[in-house]
Amino acid sequence: MKYGRGVLQKFWKFKNHLHRFFLNALPPQKYKTSYQHEHVACVIVRNEAGILEEWILFHLAAGIQYFVIWDDHSDDGSRELLKPYEQAGLIEWRAFPYESFDVARQIKVYNHTINVFRNKAKWLWFLDSDEFVVPSQADSIPEIVREIEKDPAVGAITVNWLLFGTSDVEALSPGEWHIEKLTQRAPNHWKNHRATKGALRPEATARFMGQPHFPVLRKGRKLVYPNGKTFNDQYTHFDLLRVHHYWHRTENFYRSRKIARKEFLSGRSRNPKELQRHHKAYNQVFDDSIKRFIPKMKEIRKQILTN
């Protein structure tokens, strides 16, 4: 007997719904009183030497203590560049275990990381190398999170994007950082700012399933915005934490890598007028609030390279 596509889609949808139901029913594991690391960030990279050191330095300055870097066959000297950080015990380098990248494999790597760091990390952040988690009203991420975790039901935190454009910067000069030069972004109300990335507590998490932006949590645990509001996918909150997302990076990077990637994923090309509208949308609001972390980043870099 042959089944139509509609019937099969309904079957898989029901199967996924049932799977999620059972995952949500899993009892949460007990939190520990102390951990090897309070905050760990996980990132999958491929040839990101142009931003990766900056990304690590910023998050060290903002309170992340340890980094797990899954390397998807980079050949741009990324690991050699970060060798001082690896020798300092701040990062661990892991080989991406697949020949090519897709979302399903990304989720498998994320779930493996959760299992490895359960009972070792209090919070796990899953980010891309162009996503910078900025505390808006504090000097560090842990200061904000310690208030959130006072509610024991919180199992994960979701943080809204703020998407930055190119700021008409053609390319960075040696020694310049993206967060220093890219200071134009889309307005707060921009629809894509509803998208999020965030952190989870491994003991509260069943796994990622279907998408890599927020996890399936165990029974009695909830996903919240930094202000404690339960996640609803239609809300934006930037007052405590925000993800500065430098998706476009510089003009050169946008033209040479991002336009082609977006056209490949969407299956259609962009005409010049459409690209101009896109450029304008993401370069409307001046925002250099992240620059306050630069002095601390420079000091951390000096200490690591000197030692």
Secondary structure, DSSP 8 states (H G I E B T S, - for coil): ----HHHHHHHHHHHHHHHHHHHHTS------S--SEEEEEEEEESS-TTTHHHHHHHHHHHT--EEEEEESS--SSHHHHTHHHHHTTSEEEEE-SSSS--HHHHHHHHHHHHHHHTTTEEEEEE--TTEEEEESSSS-HHHHHHHHTTSTTEEEEEEEEEEB--TT-----TT--HHHH--EE--TT-GGGG-EEEEE-GGGEEE--S-SSS-EE-TT-EEE-TTS-B--SS----SSEEEEE-SS-SHHHIIIIIHHHHHHHHTS---HHHHHHHHHHTSSEE--GGGGGHHHHHHHHHHHHH-
